[in-house]
Amino acid sequence: MAIHLRPPVLTNSITDQYAFEFKKNSKAMITNVETEVGCCDMGNTTIMPFTVNNTEYENSYVCSPYTMLVPYCIEELHKLDNRVLSVVIKQVLRLLDRYVKHNNINRIVHINNWLLSTNLYPCVEKLTNIDVLLNTFSHHYKSHSLVFRSLNTHLNKELLSKLTSLGCIAVPTRQVYLYDKQLKDYSKTHNYKIDKKLLENTHYQYVAQSDIKESDYNRIIELYNMLYVDKYSKYNPQFTSLYITSIIKSPYFFIEGFRNKHGILDAVGGRFTIGSTTSLPIVGYDTKKPKHFGLYRLVLISTLLYAEKNNLCFNASSGAAHFKRLRGASPDIEYSMVYVKHLSNSSQRFWKIVAFILNKIFIPIMKKYKL
C-alpha cells in the first residue's frame, strides 16, 4: 500500500486543516516554533502531521532535539539535589552542544508531530505499514533523520517493537507519568479523593468548551504562560490565541476551565485525545492566587475523572513528579525512535552515541531523583 506525503491543503480533514494553519506561519500559531508542516496519508483514513527542520536551534523542543538535549536539560539541573553532580552534568552538556550541532542533530523530520509536549498515536492496527512509511520518508528526505517522538513501553509496546525491528534507534528523552488502572488504581489514593472533594465543593464555576468564549482566548494563553513558560521553561511551546482558535474546532481537543465570581477564567485545561489515550498539553492557572484554591488540582482531577469515565489512559507528561506520584501516577521512560539507515555511517554512529549517553547517564539520574 502506498503512503502519500503532501504539503497541507485546505480539505475536510481535521489534520489537514491543523497543518494548513501552521503552513501559513508556524510562529503565528506557536511563537517559539519555526518549522515546515505537512501531512502523511497512511491510506486507511489515518492522516498524521509531520514537521521538517534543518537547524532552527532556537525552537521549542517539540521540533528541536537539540533544545531538548542541551538548553532544556541545563534549565532542569536546578531540580537535582546534588550541586557537584549538577556542575559535572552542565560541563558535559556544554561539550555536547558543539558535538550535536556539528552532527546536524536538527536536520530532522518528526513523523506524527502535533507540536505538543506529548504526541499521541492511533491504535496500532492503523499503523500496519510502518516499513512503507519509513521507505517513503527516507526517499523524500534523503539527508534527514526520521523521528517518532513520545513513545513509551506501556502505551506503545507494539509500535516500539516494530520500529526496533526496522532498525530504529531508541533514544530516551524523559520520564512521563501515566494514570492507568492497568498499572495502578489511582482512585484509591488519598490525594485523588481530596481533589475529587475539592472539585465538588469549589467556589469556582466549571466551564465546558461550549461556554468558552473568543474573549477568553487571550486569558487562556496568559494562564498557560504563567505556569508553563514563566514558572517552568521558555522552551515549552508558547501558544497564541490563533492556535486556540484552530484547536477549539478540532474533535481531538477539548478546552475547559474554571471561572471566578467575576466571570474571569482563573484556571484552564486543554485535553488532547487520540484512540485510548488522553493528555493535557494545555494547562494554566493564575499563579498569583492563593495555593489553597487548588487551581492546578481542579484542572488535573477534571481530566483524570474524564479518563476514568471513558476508560482511557491519561498520559500526564513530565514535570510535577511528586504531585503526580501522590495521586497514583506510574512513571515510564519516554523514547524517540530515530531512523537513520538511509544516512551515512557517521550519522548512524552519532545517534547511537547519543542514545548510549542518555541511557547510561541521564536515565539513571531521572529515575534516582524521580524527575
C-alpha positions in Angstrom: 0.0 0.0 0.0 1.4 3.4 -1.0 1.8 6.2 1.5 1.4 9.7 0.2 3.2 12.8 1.6 1.7 16.1 0.7 2.0 19.7 1.7 -1.0 20.9 3.7 -4.1 21.8 1.7 -7.4 23.0 2.9 -9.7 19.9 2.9 -12.3 18.4 5.1 -9.6 16.6 7.1 -9.1 18.0 10.6 -5.5 17.0 10.4 -5.0 18.8 7.1 -6.7 22.0 8.5 -4.4 21.9 11.5 -1.3 21.6 9.3 -2.7 24.3 6.9 -2.7 26.9 9.7 0.9 26.1 10.6 1.9 26.2 6.9 0.8 29.8 6.7 3.1 30.8 9.5 4.2 28.5 12.3 5.2 31.3 14.6 1.7 32.8 14.4 0.5 29.6 16.0 3.4 28.9 18.4 5.7 31.8 18.8 8.8 29.7 19.5 8.4 27.2 16.7 9.7 27.6 13.2 9.1 24.5 11.1 7.6 23.3 7.8 4.4 21.2 8.4 2.9 18.6 6.0 0.5 15.7 6.2 1.1 12.0 5.8 -1.8 10.0 4.3 -1.5 6.3 5.5 -4.2 5.2 3.1 -6.6 3.8 5.7 -8.2 7.1 6.9 -5.2 7.7 9.1 -3.6 11.1 8.4 -0.7 12.3 10.5 1.0 15.7 10.6 4.8 15.8 10.1 7.4 18.6 10.6 10.6 19.3 8.7 13.6 21.1 10.2 17.2 21.8 9.3 18.8 23.9 12.1 16.5 26.3 13.9 18.3 25.9 17.2 16.1 28.5 19.0 13.0 26.3 18.5 10.9 24.7 21.3 11.8 21.1 22.0 8.7 19.9 20.2 10.6 20.0 16.9 14.2 20.5 18.1 16.1 17.6 19.7 18.9 20.0 20.2 16.8 22.1 22.6 15.6 19.0 24.5 19.1 17.6 24.9 21.1 20.8 25.7 19.4 24.0 26.8 16.3 22.3 28.3 18.4 19.9 30.3 20.6 22.7 31.6 17.4 24.5 32.8 16.3 21.4 34.6 19.5 21.0 36.6 18.2 23.1 39.5 15.9 20.1 40.4 18.9 18.0 41.3 19.6 17.9 45.0 23.3 17.5 44.3 25.4 20.5 43.5 28.5 18.6 42.4 26.6 16.4 40.0 24.8 19.5 38.6 28.2 21.1 37.8 29.5 18.0 36.2 26.4 17.5 34.0 26.5 21.1 32.9 30.0 20.7 31.7 29.1 17.5 29.8 26.1 19.3 28.2 28.3 22.2 27.1 30.6 19.7 25.3 27.6 18.0 23.8 26.4 21.4 22.5 29.1 21.7 19.8 29.2 17.9 19.1 25.4 17.7 18.3 25.4 20.8 16.2 28.4 19.5 14.2 26.4 16.3 13.5 23.3 18.2 12.3 21.0 17.0 15.1 18.2 19.3 14.0 18.2 18.1 10.3 15.2 16.1 11.1 11.7 15.0 10.1 9.3 14.3 13.0 6.5 12.0 12.0 3.1 12.3 13.7 4.3 15.5 15.3 1.4 17.6 16.7 3.9 20.1 18.1 2.7 19.3 21.6 4.7 18.2 24.7 3.3 14.7 24.2 2.3 13.3 20.8 -0.4 10.6 20.8 -0.6 7.7 18.3 -3.5 6.0 16.5 -4.2 2.4 17.6 -1.5 0.0 16.3 -4.0 -1.6 13.8 -3.9 1.7 11.8 -0.1 1.7 11.7 0.5 -1.7 10.0 2.6 -0.4 7.1 5.3 1.4 9.0 8.0 -0.1 6.8 6.4 1.6 3.7 6.1 4.8 5.7 9.8 4.8 6.5 10.8 4.0 2.9 8.6 6.8 1.6 10.0 9.4 4.0 13.6 8.3 3.5 13.1 8.6 -0.3 11.8 12.2 0.0 14.1 13.3 2.8 17.4 11.7 1.9 19.6 13.8 4.3 17.2 14.0 7.3 16.9 11.8 10.4 13.4 10.4 10.8 11.9 10.5 14.3 8.9 9.4 16.1 8.6 11.3 19.5 6.7 10.5 22.6 6.7 6.7 22.7 6.6 4.6 25.9 6.6 0.9 26.7 3.2 0.9 28.3 1.2 2.6 25.6 3.3 1.9 22.5 4.9 -1.5 23.1 4.0 -3.0 19.7 5.0 0.1 17.8 8.3 0.3 19.6 8.9 -3.3 18.8 8.1 -2.8 15.1 10.3 0.3 14.8 13.2 -1.5 16.6 12.9 -4.4 14.1 13.1 -1.9 11.2 16.4 -0.6 12.6 15.3 2.5 14.6 17.5 3.6 17.4 15.7 4.1 20.8 16.8 7.4 22.3 15.4 8.0 25.8 14.2 11.6 26.3 12.4 12.0 29.7 10.3 10.3 32.3 6.5 10.7 32.0 3.6 9.8 34.3 0.7 7.7 33.4 -2.7 7.3 35.1 -3.9 3.9 34.1 -5.7 1.4 36.3 -3.9 -1.4 34.5 -0.8 -0.1 36.2 -2.2 1.2 39.5 -5.7 2.0 40.9 -5.0 5.7 41.4 -8.6 6.3 42.6 -7.7 4.7 46.0 -5.0 7.3 46.8 -5.7 9.9 49.5 -4.9 12.8 47.2 -7.2 11.7 44.5 -10.1 11.6 47.0 -9.4 15.0 48.4 -9.0 16.5 44.9 -12.4 15.0 44.0 -14.0 16.6 47.0 -12.3 19.9 46.1 -13.9 19.7 42.6 -17.3 19.0 44.2 -17.1 21.9 46.7 -15.1 24.6 44.9 -16.4 28.1 44.7 -15.3 28.3 41.1 -17.7 27.8 38.3 -16.8 24.9 35.9 -16.8 26.0 32.3 -17.1 23.4 29.4 -15.8 24.2 26.0 -19.2 25.2 24.8 -19.1 28.1 27.2 -15.6 29.2 26.3 -15.8 32.5 24.5 -13.5 34.0 22.0 -12.9 36.8 24.5 -11.4 34.1 26.8 -8.6 33.1 24.3 -6.1 35.7 25.4 -6.7 34.8 29.1 -6.2 31.1 28.3 -2.8 32.0 26.8 -2.0 34.2 29.8 -2.8 31.4 32.3 -0.8 28.9 30.3 2.2 31.2 30.1 2.1 31.9 33.9 2.7 28.2 34.5 4.5 26.6 31.6 6.6 29.5 30.4 7.2 31.8 33.3 7.4 29.1 36.1 8.8 26.1 34.1 10.6 26.8 30.9 10.7 29.2 27.9 11.4 26.1 25.8 7.9 24.8 26.3 5.7 25.6 23.2 4.4 29.2 23.5 0.9 29.1 22.0 -1.1 32.0 20.6 -4.8 32.9 20.5 -4.7 31.9 16.8 -3.7 28.4 18.0 -6.6 28.2 20.4 -8.9 29.4 17.6 -7.7 26.5 15.5 -7.8 23.6 18.0 -11.2 24.5 19.5 -12.7 23.4 16.3 -11.0 20.0 16.4 -12.6 16.8 17.8 -9.2 15.8 19.1 -9.1 18.7 21.5 -11.4 19.9 24.4 -10.8 23.0 26.4 -12.4 23.5 29.8 -11.8 25.9 32.7 -12.9 27.5 36.0 -14.3 31.0 36.3 -14.1 33.1 39.5 -17.1 35.1 40.8 -16.3 37.9 38.4 -16.6 35.6 35.4 -12.9 35.5 34.7 -11.0 32.3 34.0 -8.5 31.5 36.7 -7.7 28.0 35.5 -7.8 26.2 32.2 -7.1 22.7 30.8 -6.9 21.7 27.2 -7.2 17.9 26.6 -5.8 16.1 23.5 -7.3 12.7 22.9 -6.5 10.0 20.2 -7.5 6.4 20.5 -7.4 5.1 24.0 -5.2 7.9 25.4 -5.8 11.4 26.6 -3.2 14.0 27.6 -3.3 17.6 28.9 -0.9 19.7 26.8 -2.5 23.0 27.7 -2.6 23.7 31.5 -2.7 27.1 33.1 -3.8 28.9 36.2 -3.4 32.2 37.9 -0.2 31.6 39.9 -0.9 34.8 42.0 -3.9 33.2 43.6 -3.6 31.5 47.0 -2.4 27.9 46.8 -5.3 26.6 48.9 -7.6 27.5 46.0 -6.2 24.3 44.4 -6.4 25.6 40.8 -3.9 23.1 39.3 -5.6 20.3 41.3 -9.0 21.3 39.8 -7.7 21.0 36.2 -5.9 17.7 36.8 -8.8 16.0 38.6 -11.2 17.1 35.9 -9.1 15.3 33.2 -8.5 12.4 35.5 -12.2 11.8 36.0 -12.8 12.2 32.3 -10.2 9.5 31.6 -11.6 7.2 34.3 -15.2 7.6 33.0 -14.1 6.8 29.4 -11.7 4.0 30.3 -8.7 6.0 28.9 -5.1 6.1 29.9 -4.2 9.7 31.0 -0.6 10.5 29.9 0.2 13.3 32.2 3.6 14.0 30.5 6.6 15.0 32.6 7.1 17.6 35.4 5.4 18.0 38.8 6.6 14.4 39.5 6.0 14.4 43.3 2.5 15.8 42.8 1.6 13.2 40.2 3.1 10.3 42.2 1.0 11.3 45.2 -2.1 10.8 43.0 -1.2 7.4 41.8 0.6 8.1 38.6 3.1 5.5 37.3 6.4 6.6 35.8 7.6 5.3 32.5 10.6 6.3 30.3 9.6 8.0 27.0 11.6 7.4 23.8 12.2 9.0 20.5 12.7 6.3 17.8 15.3 7.5 15.3 15.6 6.1 11.8 18.9 6.8 10.1 19.6 3.7 8.0 19.5 5.8 4.8 22.1 8.2 6.2 25.9 8.0 6.4 27.7 5.7 8.8 28.8 8.8 10.8 25.2 9.9 11.2 24.2 6.4 12.4 27.1 6.3 14.8 26.2 9.8 16.1 22.7 8.8 17.1 23.9 5.6 18.7 26.3 7.6 20.8 23.5 10.0 21.9 21.4 7.0 22.8 24.2 5.5 24.8 24.9 8.7 26.7 21.3 9.2 27.6 20.8 5.5 28.7 23.9 5.4 30.8 23.9 8.8 32.4 20.6 10.7 32.2 18.0 8.0 32.6 19.6 6.7 35.9 19.5 10.2 37.2 15.9 10.7 36.2 14.9 7.5 38.0 17.0 8.2 41.1 15.8 11.8 41.6 12.2 11.0 40.4 12.3 13.8 37.8 
